[in-house]
Amino acid sequence: MKPHRLIAGLLAVPALLLCGPLGQAAATGRTPTGPAAQVVITVAKSGGQYATVQAAVNAVPDNSETRYVISIAPGRYAERVTVPETKRHLTLAGASGKARDVVITAADYHDETDPATGNPYGTEGSATIHVKAADFTAEYLTFANTFDKTAHPGVTGTQAVALAMEGDRQQYLHDVFYGHQDTLLTWGSNATTHLRQYVYDSEVNGDVDFIFGNGSLVVDRSTVNALNDGIYSSAYLTAPATPAAQKYGILITGSTVNTTLANNALYLGRAWKPNSDSDPQVLIRDTVLPQAVNAAGPWLGISGATWSPGRYGEYGNTGPGATDTGSGPRPVLDPGTAARYTAAAYLAGTDGWNPVATTSSALPAMGDRRSVHEPRLPAVCRTVTAALPGGTRTFSDADESTPPDTTLIQDALDACAGTGRSVLLTTGDRTHTAFLSLPLTVHAGEYLVVDAGAVLYASRDAGAYQQAGKATCGSIGDSGNGCGPFIHVTGRDAGVEGVLRHGEQGTVDGRGDQTILGTGTTWYQQADTAKAEGLKQVNPRLIQSDNADDVTFYHLTLKYAAKQHLFISRSIGATVWAIKIATPADTLNTDGVNVDSSTEVTVTRSSIMNGDDCVAMTTNNNAESAVTVSHLHCYGSHGLSIGSGTTYGLDAMLIEHNTLDSKDIWGNVSSFNNGIRIKSYPGAGGTVTRTTYLDTCMTGVQNLLVITPNYAAPTGTTIPWFRSVTVDGAKAVHSAPDASSDLEGYSSAYPSGITLRNVDLDATAVTAKYANITLDRTDLNPEGPGVTVTTTGTSHPSMTCAFPDFPDM
């Protein structure tokens, strides 16, 4: 029976209208399987062979052995699409190579009347796109169902499918699926139909049963976002309806699950038994799970159905929501069984189909999986010319409260939004090089670019940064939240960049060393007072991006931020390339680059001098994974840090080929002199897995290797667990007289897993406890309670280092 006859009894929950960026997956260059010959058909709003996707599908010959590729230009295609089973060997491909550029969208739902039949659509019938053909591929596309329950409060049948996969050997590569209830459906009409679908390097969004059905579906190396719709307090990842005769149902592997739901509000799945022969099967393995997973019972049933322990399981998961005990309501596969439940096994069938072989035979590599290249400056949309004189960082109080450039710059940014081009701030002449502004917003699809020699100054008017209902900006108190940033990047494909010319690049100056307007106190003095009184300063960040994917920060000098210089939050895809941060080491909380709750991020080829972490990687909102920090030179900073917030888990972090100098160019020594640092504490704790520091050079550093779950006093019960951390290549020279290292786990139940390989430190004092440590070519000899040491190599480590001077100011 079709699911539109059967799912009416599923829990109905609201679906919210899609707002903001959908997400992106990284390209792999993978080509679809199937016949080598192909014919390309183009779809575009204007200028293509067809204006709609359905028209192009209809034009493909039936039962062709030639592969047809429908190349779809960027745009929003508001249509329902059906790919009949006669359209075999068909590929739908987004022409831009970015999933969110090409959106196929509708908003139909279960109870809505189908105008063609006069009956309700049902669940299956609500789908934005039905793909019934075998040997089908979709790449770089977004499939969305934006049905909004809040606009239909009387509707009970709120199932609203984005994609119904109803054919065998289907591949979905680098795509985005958006919906709320029942986003992604795998469905065969009877128990003898064995359908296999492969979702790779994609993003799946939903809240109830949003990966569901009776086929063999593999979601591999993807991001699964369990949405919090603000109305219902729980979410359910899967609803398998596997026939009993079918060994394999739904597999989520090598992926990351994100959510903002409260603890215990996320369920891994609900057994769905629409037929008497249904025996649902689902496995979640090698996946990062958030804290919100219901620890007492993550598996449920639908309409009285119950789940079967032999058909449900977990294996090799990480993150604060993972388990490895296998007790009670959370079955965990043993290694022998897990070896038989791989992506390849789920998809092989009787014909040996293996789309996994060249893409995901193992877990994701560490670090950013994108192919990242040096950015290029975008074309100019509008130019704003400096009218203020250069050579000074001081302006009149009248200009500070009503800066002359705010409206000029913001009007240009508003006009250029969505163009993919830039607003260029350029010098008027040799004497007019300055811009003074209140806070600015950079929208989706645009860039703010500061020309070489030009300087954009942030106003000293604290009131201009004030956030409603929060602590007073420019004050001190129990909360540090109250100021918005100077530059706020709010949408995807956006950023802040500078022009490099003759060794000089554009500059953004936060003037944290100058007095807050109307006071005699500088932003930095405010921070010093707050620290002395055990309080927090309420200061603005210099640049912040929020939920802005594919953002770029390039060839830009940042100076004297009142708080953090660059804060990247909840991004999928971010590139920081060749920036320079030039702020003294004795300034509090002026982190260089913060990467928070993000994935697919690269921070590289930059010089960072500041008064807190050189780079900090943390999880204030969601899990973080696939971050690369490379070829940095840090001066006077607090180190290359993970934490202190690790609540949602960090995975696949690669920090490589970096140098740390304890002093800034003025001779100030770091106020908290660290090198490699992983820090957390109970209440902010979560897992850190598959993290590698590769080839790190340190000079003048005091705390060389710091891995501690006791960074601060406990504030809750979430425990830090640093399960797999590798330091492969580290050298320290001219270390501080009392230099040492600290290698700790939380307890015998939460031991840190640490590998030290080719570690050559000129200060070998080390404190250790509750850690399983592997030593390979290092002079360190860690001992302590709960410490187990395995030595695999004993030759003296060998590594050479060079410490470059900070670039010219």
BAVEX-544693 format. One record per residue (C-alpha): residue in three letters; x, y negated, z negated. Coordinates in steps of 0.25 Angstrom, whole numbers, padded with zeros to 4 digits, always signed. Each point is the difference from the previous one (the first is absolute). Layout:
ALAXYZ;...
This chain:
MET+0000+0000+0000;LYS+0005-0014+0003;PRO+0004-0008-0012;HIS-0011-0011+0002;ARG-0010+0010-0004;LEU+0008+0004-0013;ILE+0007-0012-0006;ALA-0012-0008-0004;GLY+0002+0006-0014;LEU+0014-0005-0001;LEU+0002-0012-0010;ALA-0004-0013+0006;VAL+0009-0011-0003;PRO+0002-0014+0005;ALA+0009-0003+0012;LEU+0006-0014+0000;LEU+0003-0009+0013;LEU+0014+0002+0004;CYS+0008-0013-0004;GLY+0015-0003+0003;PRO+0011+0009+0006;LEU-0003+0015+0002;GLY+0014+0005-0001;GLN+0011+0005+0010;ALA+0008+0013+0002;ALA+0014+0000+0006;ALA+0003+0005+0014;THR+0008+0012+0002;GLY+0000+0000+0016;ARG-0007+0013+0000;THR-0007+0004+0013;PRO-0013+0008+0000;THR+0000+0015+0004;GLY-0006+0005+0012;PRO+0002-0001+0015;ALA+0012-0008+0005;ALA-0007-0008+0011;GLN-0009-0011-0004;VAL-0009-0011+0005;VAL-0002-0013-0008;ILE-0013-0008-0001;THR+0000-0014-0006;VAL-0010-0006-0009;ALA+0000-0015-0004;LYS-0010-0010-0004;SER+0004-0007+0013;GLY+0010+0004+0011;GLY-0001+0015-0002;GLN-0006+0011+0009;TYR-0012+0001-0010;ALA-0005-0009-0011;THR-0005+0011-0010;VAL+0007+0013-0005;GLN-0013+0008+0004;ALA+0001-0005+0014;ALA+0014+0005+0001;VAL-0003+0013-0006;ASN-0012+0002+0010;ALA+0010-0002+0011;VAL+0009+0011-0003;PRO-0003+0013+0008;ASP-0006+0012-0007;ASN+0008+0012-0003;SER+0013-0007+0005;GLU+0013+0007-0002;THR+0007-0013+0002;ARG+0002-0008-0012;TYR-0007-0014+0000;VAL+0004-0011-0008;ILE-0009-0011-0004;SER+0009-0012-0004;ILE-0009-0010-0008;ALA+0005-0014-0001;PRO-0001-0007-0014;GLY-0013-0004-0004;ARG-0013+0003-0008;TYR-0009+0010+0008;ALA-0013+0000-0007;GLU-0006+0013+0006;ARG-0003+0014-0002;VAL+0008+0010+0008;THR-0002+0014+0003;VAL+0011+0009+0006;PRO-0008+0012+0006;GLU+0006+0014+0000;THR+0003-0001+0015;LYS+0010-0011-0002;ARG+0012+0009-0003;HIS+0014-0004+0000;LEU-0004-0015-0003;THR+0008-0010-0008;LEU-0005-0013-0006;ALA+0012-0009-0003;GLY+0001-0014-0006;ALA+0008-0008+0010;SER+0008-0008-0010;GLY+0005+0011-0008;LYS-0007-0006-0013;ALA-0012+0007-0005;ARG-0007-0012-0005;ASP+0001-0007+0013;VAL-0010+0009+0006;VAL-0013+0002-0008;ILE-0012+0008+0004;THR-0011-0003-0009;ALA-0014+0002-0003;ALA-0009+0000-0013;ASP-0010+0011+0002;TYR-0005+0008-0012;HIS-0007+0013-0004;ASP-0014-0006-0002;GLU+0000-0009+0012;THR-0009+0003+0011;ASP+0006+0004+0013;PRO-0007-0008+0011;ALA+0002+0012+0010;THR-0008+0010-0009;GLY-0008-0008-0010;ASN+0006+0009-0011;PRO+0011-0004-0010;TYR+0014+0001+0005;GLY+0004+0010-0011;THR+0015+0001-0005;GLU+0006+0005+0013;GLY-0008-0009+0008;SER+0004-0012-0007;ALA+0015+0001+0005;THR+0006-0011+0007;ILE+0007+0009+0009;HIS-0003+0015+0003;VAL+0012+0008+0006;LYS-0006+0014+0005;ALA+0011+0003+0010;ALA+0012+0009-0003;ASP+0015-0004+0003;PHE-0003-0014-0004;THR+0009-0011-0005;ALA-0002-0014-0006;GLU+0012-0009-0003;TYR+0001-0014-0006;LEU-0015-0002-0002;THR-0009-0004-0011;PHE-0013+0007-0002;ALA-0010-0007-0009;ASN-0014+0001-0005;THR-0003-0013-0008;PHE-0014+0003-0005;ASP-0002-0009-0012;LYS-0009+0007-0011;THR-0001-0014-0007;ALA-0007-0005+0012;HIS-0010+0012+0000;PRO-0003+0002-0015;GLY-0012+0009+0003;VAL+0008+0010+0008;THR+0002+0013-0007;GLY+0007+0008+0012;THR+0012-0009+0001;GLN+0010+0010+0007;ALA+0007-0008+0011;VAL+0010+0008+0008;ALA+0012-0007+0007;LEU+0004+0012+0008;ALA-0006+0014+0002;MET+0010+0010+0005;GLU-0007+0011+0007;GLY+0010+0006+0009;ASP+0012+0009-0001;ARG+0015-0004+0001;GLN-0002-0014-0003;GLN+0011-0010-0004;TYR-0002-0014-0007;LEU+0014-0007-0001;HIS+0003-0013-0006;ASP-0015-0003-0002;VAL-0009-0007-0010;PHE-0013+0005-0005;TYR-0009-0009-0007;GLY-0013+0003-0007;HIS-0006+0002-0014;GLN-0008+0013-0001;ASP+0003+0011+0010;THR+0011-0007+0008;LEU+0007+0012+0006;LEU-0008+0012+0005;THR+0005+0013+0005;TRP-0011+0008+0005;GLY-0004+0013+0007;SER-0014+0004+0003;ASN+0002+0015-0005;ALA+0009+0008-0008;THR+0006+0007+0012;THR+0005-0013+0005;HIS+0014-0003-0005;LEU+0004-0015+0002;ARG+0013-0005-0003;GLN+0004-0015-0001;TYR+0013-0007-0004;VAL+0000-0014-0006;TYR+0015-0005+0000;ASP+0006-0013-0005;SER-0013-0006-0002;GLU-0009-0007-0010;VAL-0013+0005-0005;ASN-0010-0009-0008;GLY-0012+0004-0008;ASP-0007+0002-0013;VAL-0009+0013+0000;ASP+0003+0013+0007;PHE+0007-0008+0010;ILE+0009+0012+0006;PHE-0010+0011+0002;GLY-0006+0011+0008;ASN+0002+0014+0004;GLY+0012+0000+0010;SER+0015+0002-0003;LEU+0004-0014-0002;VAL+0015-0005-0004;VAL+0002-0014-0005;ASP+0016-0001+0001;ARG+0009-0011-0004;SER-0011-0010-0001;THR-0006-0010-0010;VAL-0013+0003-0007;ASN-0007-0011-0006;ALA-0011+0003-0010;LEU-0008-0013+0000;ASN-0007-0007-0011;ASP-0012-0006+0005;GLY-0003-0007-0013;ILE-0014+0006-0002;TYR+0003+0015-0002;SER+0012+0003-0010;SER+0005+0014+0006;ALA+0005+0005+0013;TYR+0001+0014+0007;LEU+0011+0003+0010;THR-0005+0012+0006;ALA-0012+0009+0003;PRO+0004+0013+0006;ALA-0011+0009+0006;THR+0009+0011+0005;PRO-0006+0013+0005;ALA+0004+0012-0009;ALA+0006+0007+0013;GLN+0009-0012+0002;LYS+0013+0000-0009;TYR+0004-0014+0002;GLY-0009-0012-0002;ILE+0005-0014-0004;LEU+0015-0003-0003;ILE+0006-0014-0004;THR+0015+0001+0000;GLY+0012-0009-0001;SER-0009-0012-0002;THR-0003-0011-0010;VAL-0014-0002-0007;ASN-0002-0014-0005;THR-0012-0006-0008;THR-0003-0011-0009;LEU-0010+0008-0008;ALA+0001+0002-0015;ASN+0006+0012-0006;ASN-0007+0013+0002;ALA-0010-0006+0011;LEU+0007+0007+0012;TYR-0004+0014+0003;LEU+0008+0008+0010;GLY-0012+0007+0006;ARG-0015+0005-0001;ALA-0003+0014+0005;TRP-0011-0001+0011;LYS-0008+0013+0004;PRO-0009-0004+0011;ASN-0002+0015+0005;SER+0000+0013-0008;ASP+0013+0004+0006;SER+0007-0013-0005;ASP+0012+0002-0009;PRO+0007-0013+0000;GLN+0016-0001+0000;VAL+0009-0012-0002;LEU+0014-0002-0004;ILE+0008-0013-0003;ARG+0015+0002+0000;ASP+0012-0008+0000;THR-0008-0012-0002;VAL+0001-0012-0009;LEU-0012-0001-0009;PRO-0004-0012-0008;GLN-0003-0001-0015;ALA-0015-0001+0003;VAL-0001+0015+0003;ASN-0010+0007-0010;ALA+0009+0008-0009;ALA-0011+0008-0006;GLY-0006+0005+0013;PRO+0003-0006+0013;TRP-0008+0010+0008;LEU-0015+0000+0000;GLY-0012+0005+0008;ILE-0012-0006+0008;SER-0014+0003-0003;GLY+0003+0012-0009;ALA+0011+0006+0008;THR+0013+0004-0008;TRP+0014+0000+0004;SER+0008+0013+0001;PRO+0014+0000-0007;GLY+0006+0009+0011;ARG-0004-0010+0011;TYR+0004-0013-0007;GLY+0014-0004-0004;GLU+0011-0009-0001;TYR+0015+0001+0002;GLY+0013-0008-0001;ASN-0008-0013-0002;THR+0007-0012-0007;GLY-0005-0013-0006;PRO-0007-0003-0013;GLY-0013+0008+0004;ALA+0008+0013+0003;THR+0000+0013-0007;ASP+0010+0011+0000;THR-0006+0009-0011;GLY-0011+0007+0008;SER-0008+0001-0013;GLY-0015+0000-0001;PRO-0008-0009+0010;ARG+0013-0003+0009;PRO+0005+0012+0007;VAL+0014-0001+0005;LEU+0006+0009+0011;ASP+0012+0009-0003;PRO+0011-0002+0010;GLY-0002+0013+0007;THR-0015-0004+0002;ALA+0004-0014+0004;ALA+0009+0005+0011;ARG-0012+0006+0007;TYR-0008-0013-0001;THR+0007-0010+0009;ALA-0004-0010+0010;ALA+0004+0010+0011;ALA-0007+0012-0006;TYR-0013-0008-0001;LEU+0001-0004+0015;ALA+0005+0012+0007;GLY-0012+0008+0002;THR+0001+0012+0010;ASP+0007-0008+0011;GLY+0011-0005-0009;TRP-0003-0015+0002;ASN+0011-0008-0008;PRO-0001-0015+0002;VAL+0008-0001-0013;ALA+0013+0006+0005;THR+0006-0013+0005;THR-0006-0009-0010;SER-0001+0005-0014;SER+0007+0013-0004;ALA+0004-0006-0013;LEU-0003-0011-0009;PRO+0002-0015+0004;ALA+0014-0005+0001;MET+0004-0010-0011;GLY-0001-0015+0003;ASP-0008-0007+0010;ARG-0005+0009+0011;ARG-0002-0011+0010;SER+0010-0003+0011;VAL+0005-0013-0005;HIS+0007-0010+0009;GLU+0005-0014-0002;PRO-0013-0009+0002;ARG-0001-0011+0011;LEU-0006-0013-0003;PRO-0014-0002+0006;ALA-0004-0010+0011;VAL-0004-0014-0006;CYS-0015-0003-0001;ARG+0002-0014-0006;THR+0012-0008-0005;VAL+0000-0010-0012;THR+0011-0010-0001;ALA+0007-0004-0012;ALA-0003-0015-0004;LEU+0007+0000-0014;PRO+0015-0003-0002;GLY+0009+0012-0003;GLY+0012-0001-0009;THR-0009-0001-0013;ARG-0009+0010-0008;THR-0007-0011-0007;PHE-0013-0007+0004;SER-0009-0010-0006;ASP-0011+0005-0009;ALA-0010-0005+0010;ASP+0006+0009+0010;GLU+0000+0011-0009;SER-0014+0000-0004;THR-0005-0003+0015;PRO+0011+0005+0008;PRO+0000-0005+0015;ASP+0003+0013+0007;THR-0011+0009-0007;THR-0011-0003+0010;LEU+0009-0001+0012;ILE+0005+0014-0003;GLN-0012+0007-0005;ASP-0009-0006+0012;ALA+0011+0006+0010;LEU-0001+0014-0008;ASP-0015+0000+0001;ALA+0000-0003+0015;CYS+0011+0011+0003;ALA-0006+0011-0008;GLY-0002+0013+0008;THR+0009-0005+0012;GLY+0012+0008-0004;ARG+0008-0013+0001;SER+0007-0009-0009;VAL-0002-0014-0007;LEU+0015-0006+0002;LEU+0004-0010-0011;THR+0011-0007+0008;THR+0009-0012-0004;GLY-0003-0014+0006;ASP+0014-0004+0001;ARG+0013+0001-0008;THR-0006-0008-0011;HIS-0014+0005-0001;THR+0001+0015-0004;ALA-0009+0001-0012;PHE-0015+0005-0002;LEU-0007-0001-0013;SER-0013+0008-0002;LEU-0010+0005-0010;PRO-0003+0015+0001;LEU-0002+0006+0015;THR-0007+0012+0005;VAL+0005+0008+0012;HIS-0011+0008+0006;ALA+0000+0013+0008;GLY+0007+0000+0013;GLU+0009-0012-0002;TYR+0013-0004-0005;LEU+0006-0012-0007;VAL+0013-0003+0005;VAL+0010-0010-0006;ASP+0010-0006+0010;ALA+0015+0000-0003;GLY+0004-0012-0008;ALA-0015-0002-0004;VAL-0004+0002-0015;LEU-0014+0002-0005;TYR-0001-0005-0014;ALA-0011+0005-0010;SER-0007-0010-0008;ARG+0003-0002-0015;ASP-0015-0002-0003;ALA-0004+0012-0008;GLY-0015-0003+0001;ALA+0001+0003+0015;TYR+0004+0015-0003;GLN-0011+0002-0010;GLN-0009+0013+0001;ALA-0014-0001-0005;GLY-0003+0006-0013;LYS+0015+0003-0004;ALA+0011-0006-0008;THR+0004-0014+0002;CYS+0010-0001+0011;GLY+0013-0006-0005;SER-0003+0004-0015;ILE+0005+0012-0008;GLY-0009+0010-0007;ASP-0003+0014-0002;SER-0003+0002+0015;GLY+0009-0004+0011;ASN-0011+0001+0011;GLY-0006-0014+0003;CYS+0008-0005+0012;GLY-0002+0003+0015;PRO+0012+0001+0009;PHE+0005-0012+0008;ILE-0001+0008+0013;HIS-0011+0011+0000;VAL+0000+0010+0012;THR-0014+0006+0000;GLY-0001+0008+0013;ARG+0007+0011+0009;ASP+0010-0003+0011;ALA+0005-0013-0007;GLY+0012-0005-0008;VAL+0009-0012-0003;GLU+0013-0001+0008;GLY+0012-0009+0003;VAL+0008-0004+0012;LEU+0014+0003-0001;ARG+0009-0010+0007;HIS+0016-0002-0001;GLY-0001+0008-0014;GLU-0011-0008-0005;GLN-0014+0004-0002;GLY-0014-0005-0005;THR-0002-0002-0015;VAL-0011+0000-0010;ASP+0003-0006-0013;GLY-0009+0002-0012;ARG+0008-0010-0009;GLY-0002+0008-0012;ASP+0012-0009-0006;GLN-0008-0012+0001;THR-0010-0006-0010;ILE-0015+0004+0001;LEU-0008-0012+0005;GLY-0004-0008-0012;THR+0009+0006-0010;GLY+0015-0001-0004;THR+0002+0016+0001;THR+0005+0008+0012;TRP-0007+0013+0004;TYR+0013+0007-0005;GLN+0000-0007-0013;GLN-0015+0004-0002;ALA+0005+0015+0003;ASP+0011-0002-0011;THR-0010-0005-0010;ALA-0009+0011+0003;LYS+0011+0011-0002;ALA+0004-0007-0013;GLU-0014+0001-0006;GLY-0003+0014+0005;LEU-0010-0006+0010;LYS-0001+0000+0015;GLN+0002-0012+0010;VAL-0011-0003+0010;ASN+0008-0003+0012;PRO-0004+0001+0015;ARG+0007+0010+0009;LEU+0007-0005+0012;ILE-0006+0009+0011;GLN-0010+0011-0002;SER-0007+0010+0009;ASP-0013+0007-0004;ASN-0006+0012+0008;ALA+0007-0005+0012;ASP+0006+0011+0009;ASP+0011-0001+0010;VAL+0005-0013-0007;THR+0014-0005+0004;PHE+0010-0010-0008;TYR+0012-0003+0009;HIS+0012-0009+0000;LEU-0005-0009-0011;THR+0007-0006-0012;LEU-0008-0001-0013;LYS+0005-0008-0011;TYR-0004-0004-0015;ALA-0013+0008-0001;ALA-0008-0004-0012;LYS-0002+0015-0002;GLN+0002+0012+0010;HIS+0005-0004+0014;LEU-0007+0010+0009;PHE-0011+0009-0006;ILE-0006+0011+0010;SER-0012+0007-0006;ARG-0009+0011+0006;SER+0006+0000+0014;ILE+0001+0011+0010;GLY+0012-0004+0009;ALA+0009-0012-0005;THR+0013-0004+0005;VAL+0010-0010-0007;TRP+0012-0002+0009;ALA+0012-0010-0002;ILE-0006-0009-0011;LYS+0009-0008-0009;ILE-0004-0003-0015;ALA+0008-0010-0007;THR-0004-0002-0014;PRO+0009+0000-0013;ALA+0001+0012-0008;ASP-0004-0007-0013;THR-0015-0002+0005;LEU-0010+0009-0006;ASN-0010+0009+0008;THR+0005-0005+0013;ASP+0000+0014+0007;GLY+0006+0000+0014;VAL-0010+0010+0007;ASN-0011+0007-0007;VAL-0007+0012+0007;ASP-0013+0004-0007;SER-0009+0011+0003;SER+0004+0001+0015;THR+0005+0010+0010;GLU+0009+0000+0012;VAL+0008-0012-0004;THR+0014-0004+0004;VAL+0009-0011-0007;THR+0013-0001+0007;ARG+0012-0008+0004;SER-0002-0011-0010;SER+0008-0008-0011;ILE-0008-0002-0013;MET+0005-0008-0012;ASN-0010-0002-0011;GLY-0004+0001-0014;ASP-0007+0013-0001;ASP-0001+0013+0008;CYS+0007-0001+0013;VAL-0011+0009+0006;ALA-0011+0006-0009;MET-0009+0011+0004;THR-0013+0002-0008;THR-0014+0005+0000;ASN-0010-0010-0006;ASN-0011+0005+0008;ASN+0002+0013+0008;ALA+0011+0010+0003;GLU+0013-0004+0008;SER+0007+0008+0010;ALA+0010-0001+0011;VAL+0008-0012-0003;THR+0014-0003+0005;VAL+0009-0010-0007;SER+0013-0001+0008;HIS+0012-0008+0003;LEU-0003-0010-0011;HIS+0010-0009-0007;CYS-0005-0004-0014;TYR+0006-0010-0009;GLY-0002-0003-0015;SER-0013+0008+0001;HIS-0006+0011-0010;GLY+0003+0011+0010;LEU-0007+0008+0011;SER-0012+0005-0008;ILE-0012+0009+0000;GLY-0011-0004-0011;SER-0003-0004-0010;GLY-0014+0004+0005;THR+0000+0014+0005;THR-0014+0003-0003;TYR-0005+0005+0013;GLY+0013+0007+0004;LEU+0011-0003+0010;ASP+0005+0010+0010;ALA+0010+0001+0012;MET+0008-0013-0004;LEU+0014-0002+0007;ILE+0009-0011-0006;GLU+0013+0001+0009;HIS+0013-0007+0003;ASN-0002-0012-0010;THR+0010-0008-0008;LEU-0002-0007-0014;ASP+0009-0011-0005;SER-0003-0004-0015;LYS+0002-0015+0003;ASP-0006-0011+0008;ILE+0008-0010+0008;TRP+0000-0010-0012;GLY+0006+0011-0009;ASN-0012+0003-0008;VAL-0001+0015-0004;SER-0013+0007+0001;SER-0008-0002-0013;PHE-0003+0015+0001;ASN+0011+0006+0007;ASN-0004+0013+0007;GLY+0003+0008+0012;ILE-0009+0012+0004;ARG-0012+0000-0009;ILE-0013+0008-0001;LYS-0008-0005-0012;SER-0014+0002-0006;TYR-0007+0003-0013;PRO-0013+0007-0005;GLY-0012-0008+0004;ALA+0007-0004+0013;GLY+0005+0014+0003;GLY-0001+0009+0012;THR+0008+0009+0009;VAL+0012-0003+0008;THR+0004+0010+0010;ARG+0009+0002+0012;THR+0008-0013-0003;THR+0014-0001+0005;TYR+0011-0011-0002;LEU+0010+0002+0010;ASP+0014-0007+0001;THR-0002-0011-0011;CYS+0012-0009-0003;MET+0000-0008-0013;THR+0010-0010-0006;GLY+0000-0007-0014;VAL-0013+0008-0003;GLN-0003+0004-0015;ASN-0011+0010+0001;LEU+0004+0008+0012;LEU-0010+0012+0001;VAL-0013-0003-0008;ILE-0011+0010+0001;THR-0009-0002-0012;PRO-0015+0003-0004;ASN+0002-0009-0012;TYR+0002-0013+0006;ALA-0011-0007-0009;ALA-0009+0004-0012;PRO-0011+0009+0004;THR-0013-0006+0004;GLY-0008+0013+0004;THR+0001+0014+0003;THR+0004+0001+0014;ILE+0014+0006-0001;PRO+0012-0003+0010;TRP+0005+0012+0006;PHE+0013-0001+0009;ARG-0001+0013+0007;SER+0010-0001+0011;VAL+0010-0011+0001;THR+0013+0001+0007;VAL+0012-0009+0000;ASP+0009+0004+0011;GLY+0012-0009+0002;ALA+0002-0011-0011;LYS+0013-0007-0004;ALA+0002-0011-0011;VAL+0012-0008-0001;HIS+0004-0011-0010;SER-0012+0004-0009;ALA-0003-0008-0012;PRO+0008+0004-0012;ASP-0012+0007-0007;ALA-0005+0006+0013;SER-0008+0013-0001;SER-0011+0008+0006;ASP-0013+0006-0005;LEU-0007+0012+0005;GLU-0013+0003-0007;GLY-0013+0008+0001;TYR-0012-0002-0009;SER+0000+0013-0007;SER+0002+0015+0002;ALA-0013+0001+0007;TYR+0003-0012+0009;PRO+0015+0002+0003;SER+0007-0009+0011;GLY+0005+0007+0012;ILE+0013-0007+0004;THR+0011+0004+0010;LEU+0013-0008-0001;ARG+0009+0003+0013;ASN+0013-0007+0003;VAL-0002-0010-0012;ASP+0013-0008-0003;LEU-0001-0009-0012;ASP+0011-0007-0006;ALA-0008+0000-0014;THR-0005+0014-0003;ALA-0007-0002-0013;VAL-0014+0006+0002;THR-0012+0003-0009;ALA-0009+0011+0004;LYS-0013+0007-0006;TYR-0011+0009+0006;ALA+0006+0002+0014;ASN+0004+0010+0010;ILE+0012-0005+0006;THR+0008+0006+0012;LEU+0015-0005+0001;ASP+0007+0000+0013;ARG+0014-0007+0001;THR-0002-0010-0012;ASP+0008-0004-0012;LEU-0012-0001-0009;ASN-0003+0010-0011;PRO-0014-0002-0005;GLU-0004+0007-0013;GLY-0012-0002-0009;PRO-0012+0006-0006;GLY-0008+0007+0011;VAL+0010-0001+0010;THR+0004+0011+0010;VAL+0012-0002+0009;THR+0003+0008+0013;THR+0013-0003+0006;THR+0001+0004+0015;GLY+0013-0008+0004;THR+0012-0005-0008;SER+0009-0007+0009;HIS+0003-0015-0003;PRO-0010-0009+0007;SER+0005-0008+0011;MET-0007-0013+0006;THR+0005-0013+0005;CYS-0008-0014-0003;ALA+0001-0014+0006;PHE-0007-0011-0007;PRO-0003-0012+0010;ASP-0001-0014-0005;PHE-0014-0007-0001;PRO-0003-0006+0014;ASP+0002-0015+0001;MET-0010-0008-0007;
